[in-house]
């Protein structure tokens, strides 16, 4: 038994686990941030394309812009949750 943690769990192993968990959380946050950037860029491109036209955007384009907004909101919520867990 390791006297420093009192649980029979080697302290070095426990610290290695915490380090691994932290790195995984950081990687997940980086992945989510990258996804968020791509989603925002895609939505921005669609909006700018729609703005260049004198006609109303097609239903499909409006639907895609709306779907991207939902994906952006969901990704931002996950980023917030990950930050709250730390």
C-alpha positions in Angstrom: 0.0 0.0 0.0 1.3 3.5 -0.9 1.3 5.5 2.3 0.8 8.8 0.4 -2.7 8.0 -0.9 -3.8 5.3 1.6 -5.8 3.3 -1.0 -3.3 0.6 -2.0 -3.0 2.4 -5.4 0.5 3.4 -6.4 0.8 7.1 -6.3 2.9 7.2 -9.5 0.2 5.3 -11.4 -2.5 7.6 -10.0 -0.5 10.7 -11.1 0.1 9.1 -14.5 -3.6 8.5 -14.9 -4.4 12.2 -13.9 -1.9 13.4 -16.5 -3.4 11.2 -19.2 -6.9 12.3 -18.3 -5.8 16.0 -18.5 -4.1 15.4 -21.9 -7.2 13.7 -23.2 -9.5 16.6 -22.1 -7.1 19.1 -23.6 -7.1 17.1 -26.9 -10.9 16.9 -26.9 -11.2 20.7 -26.3 -8.7 21.3 -29.2 -10.7 19.0 -31.5 -13.9 20.8 -30.6 -12.4 24.2 -31.2 -11.1 23.1 -34.6 -14.6 21.7 -35.4 -16.2 25.0 -34.3 -13.8 27.0 -36.5 -14.7 24.8 -39.5 -18.4 25.0 -38.9 -18.3 28.8 -38.5 -16.3 29.2 -41.7 -18.7 27.0 -43.7 -21.7 29.0 -42.4 -19.9 32.3 -43.1 -19.1 31.2 -46.7 -22.8 30.2 -47.3 -24.0 33.5 -45.9 -21.6 35.5 -48.0 -22.5 33.6 -51.1 -26.2 34.3 -50.4 -25.4 37.9 -49.9 -23.8 38.2 -53.3 -27.0 37.2 -55.1 -29.8 39.5 -55.8 -32.3 36.7 -55.3 -33.4 35.1 -52.1 -31.3 32.2 -51.0 -32.7 28.8 -51.9 -34.5 26.7 -49.3 -31.7 24.3 -49.3 -29.1 27.0 -48.6 -31.3 28.4 -45.8 -31.7 25.0 -44.4 -27.9 24.3 -44.4 -27.2 27.7 -42.8 -29.8 26.8 -40.1 -28.3 23.3 -39.6 -24.9 24.8 -39.2 -26.2 27.2 -36.6 -27.5 24.2 -34.6 -24.2 22.4 -35.0 -22.3 25.5 -33.9 -24.5 25.9 -30.8 -24.0 22.2 -29.9 -20.3 22.4 -30.3 -20.1 25.6 -28.2 -22.1 23.8 -25.5 -19.7 20.9 -25.5 -16.7 23.2 -25.2 -18.4 24.9 -22.2 -19.1 21.5 -20.6 -15.5 20.4 -21.0 -14.3 23.7 -19.5 -16.7 23.3 -16.5 -15.4 19.8 -15.8 -11.9 21.1 -15.3 
